[in-house]
């Protein structure tokens, strides 16, 4: 099964940007859905962005217009560009393949 490793998290001020990366251990060309979910402290995990084979994307209302998911099939990597970050975006962010395989997560903290 595919192994996923996230990177790019960190501390950022409100209004700032971060780009998360998810490196897969094998080709993602034929993976139906690659996505990003997040889990704020004390809350349930929430799926925030999905990229489907065929290039369609779906976003949670909470991030629509601020976050962009993209795939680089040549690098077996999925990205999450996050702009206009808010304190409410603070969470551990997880990469997923078909909601079946998950990475270990990367912490994003938005704070002044």
MARBA-3410 file (N, C-alpha, C, O; in Angstrom, 1 decimal):
112
0.8,-1.2,0.0,0.0,0.0,0.0,0.9,1.2,0.0,2.0,1.2,0.5 ~ 0.3,2.3,-0.5,1.1,3.5,-0.7,1.4,4.2,0.7,0.6,4.2,1.6 ~ 2.7,4.6,0.8,3.1,5.3,2.0,3.1,6.8,1.7,3.5,7.2,0.6 ~ 2.7,7.6,2.7,2.5,9.1,2.5,3.3,9.8,3.6,3.2,9.5,4.7 ~ 4.1,10.8,3.2,4.9,11.6,4.1,4.6,13.1,3.8,4.9,13.6,2.8
4.0,13.7,4.9,3.8,15.2,4.7,4.9,16.0,5.2,5.7,15.6,6.0 ~ 5.0,17.2,4.7,6.0,18.2,5.2,5.5,19.6,4.9,4.6,19.8,4.1 ~ 6.2,20.6,5.4,5.9,22.0,5.1,5.1,22.7,6.2,4.8,23.9,6.0 ~ 4.7,22.0,7.3,4.0,22.7,8.3,4.9,23.6,9.1,6.1,23.6,8.9 ~ 4.3,24.4,10.0,5.0,25.3,10.8,4.2,26.4,11.4,3.0,26.3,11.5
4.8,27.4,11.9,4.1,28.5,12.6,4.1,29.7,11.6,5.1,30.1,11.0 ~ 2.9,30.3,11.4,2.7,31.4,10.5,1.8,32.4,11.1,0.9,32.0,11.9 ~ 2.0,33.7,10.8,1.1,34.7,11.3,-0.2,34.7,10.6,-0.3,34.3,9.4 ~ -1.3,35.2,11.2,-2.6,35.4,10.5,-2.4,36.2,9.2,-1.7,37.2,9.2 ~ -3.0,35.7,8.1,-2.9,36.4,6.8,-1.7,35.8,6.0,-1.6,36.1,4.8
-0.9,35.0,6.6,0.2,34.4,5.9,-0.1,33.2,5.1,-1.3,32.8,4.9 ~ 0.9,32.6,4.5,0.8,31.5,3.6,1.7,30.3,3.9,2.8,30.6,4.5 ~ 1.3,29.1,3.6,2.2,28.0,3.7,1.8,27.0,2.6,0.7,27.0,2.1 ~ 2.8,26.2,2.2,2.6,25.2,1.2,3.0,23.8,1.8,4.1,23.6,2.2 ~ 2.0,22.9,1.9,2.2,21.6,2.4,2.5,20.7,1.2,2.0,20.8,0.1
3.4,19.7,1.5,3.7,18.7,0.5,3.4,17.3,1.0,3.6,17.0,2.2 ~ 3.0,16.4,0.1,2.8,15.0,0.5,3.5,14.1,-0.5,3.0,14.1,-1.7 ~ 4.5,13.5,-0.1,5.3,12.6,-1.0,4.8,11.2,-0.9,4.7,10.6,0.2 ~ 4.4,10.6,-2.0,3.9,9.2,-2.0,5.1,8.3,-2.4,6.0,8.6,-3.1 ~ 5.0,7.0,-1.9,6.0,6.0,-2.1,5.9,5.4,-3.5,6.8,4.6,-3.9
4.8,5.6,-4.2,4.6,5.1,-5.5,3.8,6.0,-6.4,3.4,7.1,-5.9 ~ 3.6,5.7,-7.6,2.9,6.6,-8.5,1.5,6.9,-8.1,0.8,6.0,-7.6 ~ 1.1,8.1,-8.2,-0.2,8.6,-7.8,-1.1,8.8,-9.0,-2.3,9.2,-8.9 ~ -0.6,8.5,-10.2,-1.4,8.7,-11.4,-2.7,8.0,-11.4,-3.7,8.6,-11.8 ~ -2.7,6.8,-10.9,-4.0,6.0,-11.0,-4.7,6.0,-9.6,-5.7,5.3,-9.5
-4.3,6.8,-8.7,-5.0,6.9,-7.4,-6.2,7.8,-7.6,-6.1,8.9,-8.1 ~ -7.4,7.3,-7.3,-8.7,8.0,-7.6,-8.7,9.3,-6.9,-9.0,10.3,-7.5 ~ -8.4,9.3,-5.6,-8.5,10.6,-4.9,-7.3,10.7,-4.0,-7.0,9.9,-3.2 ~ -6.7,11.9,-4.1,-5.7,12.3,-3.2,-6.3,13.5,-2.5,-6.8,14.4,-3.1 ~ -6.1,13.6,-1.1,-6.7,14.7,-0.4,-5.9,15.1,0.8,-5.0,14.5,1.2
-6.4,16.2,1.4,-5.9,16.7,2.7,-7.0,16.8,3.7,-8.1,17.3,3.4 ~ -6.7,16.4,4.9,-7.7,16.6,6.0,-6.9,17.2,7.1,-5.7,17.2,7.2 ~ -7.7,17.8,8.1,-7.0,18.4,9.2,-7.8,18.1,10.5,-9.0,17.8,10.5 ~ -7.1,18.1,11.6,-7.7,17.8,12.9,-7.2,18.9,13.9,-6.1,18.8,14.4 ~ -8.1,19.8,14.2,-7.8,20.8,15.2,-7.7,20.2,16.6,-8.3,19.1,16.8
-7.1,20.8,17.6,-7.0,20.2,18.9,-8.4,20.0,19.5,-9.3,20.9,19.5 ~ -8.7,18.8,19.9,-9.9,18.5,20.6,-11.1,18.3,19.7,-12.3,18.2,20.1 ~ -10.9,18.3,18.3,-12.0,18.2,17.4,-11.8,17.0,16.5,-10.7,16.4,16.4 ~ -12.8,16.7,15.7,-12.7,15.6,14.7,-12.0,16.0,13.5,-11.8,17.2,13.1 ~ -11.5,15.0,12.8,-10.8,15.2,11.6,-11.8,15.7,10.5,-12.9,15.1,10.4
-11.3,16.7,9.7,-12.2,17.2,8.6,-11.4,17.2,7.3,-10.3,17.6,7.2 ~ -12.1,16.7,6.3,-11.5,16.6,4.9,-11.7,18.0,4.3,-12.8,18.6,4.2 ~ -10.6,18.7,3.9,-10.6,20.0,3.5,-10.4,20.2,2.0,-10.9,21.1,1.4 ~ -9.7,19.2,1.3,-9.4,19.4,-0.1,-9.2,18.0,-0.7,-8.6,17.1,-0.2 ~ -9.8,17.8,-1.9,-9.7,16.5,-2.6,-9.4,16.8,-4.1,-9.9,17.7,-4.7
-8.5,16.0,-4.6,-8.1,16.0,-6.0,-8.4,14.7,-6.6,-7.8,13.7,-6.2 ~ -9.2,14.7,-7.6,-9.7,13.4,-8.2,-8.9,13.2,-9.5,-8.5,14.1,-10.2 ~ -8.7,11.9,-9.9,-8.1,11.5,-11.1,-9.0,12.2,-12.2,-10.2,12.0,-12.2 ~ -8.4,12.9,-13.2,-9.2,13.6,-14.1,-9.2,15.1,-13.8,-9.8,15.9,-14.5 ~ -8.5,15.5,-12.7,-8.2,16.9,-12.4,-9.4,17.7,-11.8,-9.2,18.9,-11.6
-10.4,17.1,-11.4,-11.4,17.8,-10.6,-11.0,17.9,-9.2,-10.3,17.1,-8.6 ~ -11.5,19.0,-8.5,-11.2,19.2,-7.1,-12.4,19.6,-6.3,-13.4,20.1,-6.9 ~ -12.4,19.3,-5.1,-13.5,19.7,-4.2,-12.9,20.2,-2.9,-11.9,19.7,-2.4 ~ -13.5,21.3,-2.4,-13.0,21.9,-1.1,-14.1,22.1,-0.1,-15.3,22.2,-0.4 ~ -13.7,22.0,1.1,-14.7,22.4,2.2,-15.0,23.8,2.2,-14.1,24.7,1.8
-16.2,24.2,2.6,-16.6,25.6,2.5,-15.6,26.5,3.3,-15.4,27.7,3.0 ~ -15.1,25.9,4.4,-14.2,26.7,5.3,-12.9,27.1,4.7,-12.3,28.1,5.2 ~ -12.5,26.5,3.6,-11.2,26.8,3.0,-11.3,27.3,1.5,-10.4,27.7,0.9 ~ -12.5,27.2,1.0,-12.8,27.5,-0.4,-12.3,29.0,-0.7,-12.7,29.9,0.0 ~ -11.5,29.1,-1.8,-11.0,30.4,-2.2,-9.7,30.8,-1.5,-9.1,31.7,-1.9
-9.3,30.0,-0.5,-8.0,30.3,0.2,-7.0,29.1,0.0,-5.8,29.4,-0.1 ~ -7.5,27.9,-0.1,-6.6,26.7,-0.2,-6.7,26.2,-1.7,-7.8,26.3,-2.3 ~ -5.6,25.7,-2.2,-5.6,25.0,-3.5,-4.8,23.7,-3.4,-3.7,23.7,-2.9 ~ -5.4,22.7,-3.9,-4.8,21.4,-3.9,-4.3,21.1,-5.4,-4.9,21.5,-6.3 ~ -3.1,20.5,-5.5,-2.6,20.2,-6.8,-1.8,18.9,-6.7,-1.3,18.5,-5.7
-1.6,18.3,-7.9,-0.9,17.1,-8.0,0.3,17.3,-8.9,0.2,18.0,-10.0 ~ 1.5,16.7,-8.6,2.6,16.6,-9.6,2.8,15.1,-9.7,3.5,14.5,-9.0 ~ 2.2,14.6,-10.8,2.3,13.1,-11.0,3.8,12.7,-11.3,4.1,11.6,-10.9 ~ 4.6,13.5,-11.9,5.9,13.2,-12.2,6.8,13.0,-10.9,7.7,12.2,-10.9 ~ 6.4,13.7,-9.9,7.1,13.7,-8.6,6.4,12.9,-7.5,6.8,12.8,-6.4
5.2,12.3,-7.9,4.4,11.5,-6.9,4.1,12.3,-5.7,4.2,11.8,-4.6 ~ 3.8,13.6,-5.9,3.6,14.5,-4.8,2.3,15.3,-5.0,1.9,15.7,-6.1 ~ 1.7,15.5,-3.8,0.4,16.4,-3.8,0.7,17.6,-2.9,1.4,17.4,-1.9 ~ 0.3,18.7,-3.3,0.5,19.9,-2.6,-0.8,20.5,-2.0,-1.9,20.3,-2.6 ~ -0.7,21.3,-1.0,-1.8,22.1,-0.5,-1.3,23.5,-0.3,-0.5,23.8,0.7
-1.6,24.4,-1.1,-1.2,25.8,-1.0,-2.3,26.5,-0.1,-3.5,26.5,-0.5 ~ -1.9,27.1,1.0,-2.8,27.7,1.9,-2.5,29.2,2.0,-1.4,29.6,2.5 ~ -3.4,30.0,1.7,-3.3,31.5,1.7,-4.3,32.1,2.7,-5.2,31.4,3.1 ~ -4.0,33.3,3.1,-4.9,34.0,4.0,-5.2,33.2,5.2,-6.4,33.0,5.6 ~ -4.2,32.6,5.8,-4.4,31.7,6.9,-5.0,32.5,8.1,-4.7,33.6,8.4
-5.8,31.7,8.9,-6.5,32.3,10.0,-6.2,31.4,11.2,-5.8,30.2,11.1 ~ -6.3,31.9,12.4,-6.1,31.1,13.6,-6.9,29.8,13.6,-6.5,28.8,14.2 ~ -8.1,29.8,13.0,-9.0,28.7,13.0,-8.4,27.6,12.1,-8.9,26.4,12.1 ~ -7.4,27.9,11.3,-6.8,26.9,10.5,-5.8,26.0,11.2,-5.2,25.1,10.7 ~ -5.5,26.4,12.4,-4.5,25.7,13.3,-5.0,24.2,13.4,-6.1,24.0,13.9
-4.1,23.3,13.1,-4.5,21.9,13.1,-3.3,21.0,12.7,-2.3,21.5,12.2 ~ -3.4,19.7,12.9,-2.5,18.8,12.3,-3.2,18.4,10.9,-4.3,18.1,10.8 ~ -2.4,18.6,9.9,-2.8,18.3,8.5,-2.3,17.0,8.0,-1.1,16.6,8.2 ~ -3.3,16.2,7.5,-2.9,14.8,7.0,-3.2,14.7,5.5,-4.2,15.2,5.0 ~ -2.4,14.0,4.9,-2.6,13.6,3.5,-3.2,12.2,3.4,-2.9,11.4,4.3
-4.1,12.0,2.4,-4.7,10.7,2.3,-4.8,10.3,0.8,-4.9,11.1,-0.1 ~ -4.8,9.0,0.7,-5.1,8.4,-0.6,-6.3,7.6,-0.5,-6.3,6.5,0.1 ~ -7.4,8.0,-1.2,-8.6,7.3,-1.2,-9.2,7.1,0.2,-10.0,6.2,0.4 ~ -8.9,8.0,1.1,-9.4,7.8,2.5,-9.0,6.5,3.1,-9.6,6.1,4.1 ~ -8.1,5.8,2.5,-7.7,4.5,3.0,-6.3,4.5,3.6,-6.0,3.8,4.6
-5.4,5.3,3.0,-4.0,5.4,3.4,-3.8,6.9,3.9,-4.3,7.8,3.3 ~ -3.1,7.0,5.0,-2.9,8.3,5.7,-1.4,8.5,6.0,-0.7,7.5,6.3 ~ -1.0,9.7,5.9,0.3,10.1,6.4,0.3,10.3,7.9,-0.7,10.1,8.6 ~ 1.5,10.7,8.4,1.6,10.9,9.9,1.2,12.3,10.4,1.0,12.5,11.6 ~ 1.0,13.2,9.4,0.5,14.5,9.8,1.7,15.5,9.9,2.8,15.2,10.3
1.3,16.8,9.7,2.2,17.9,9.9,1.5,19.0,10.6,0.3,19.3,10.2 ~ 2.1,19.6,11.6,1.4,20.6,12.4,1.5,22.0,11.7,2.5,22.4,11.3 ~ 0.3,22.6,11.7,0.2,24.0,11.2,-0.4,24.9,12.3,-1.5,24.6,12.8 ~ 0.3,25.9,12.7,-0.1,26.8,13.8,-0.2,28.2,13.2,0.8,28.7,12.7 ~ -1.3,28.8,13.3,-1.5,30.2,12.9,-1.7,31.1,14.1,-2.8,31.0,14.8
-0.8,31.9,14.4,-0.8,32.7,15.6,0.1,33.9,15.4,1.1,33.9,14.7 ~ -0.3,35.0,16.1,0.5,36.2,16.1,1.6,36.1,17.1,2.4,37.0,17.3
END
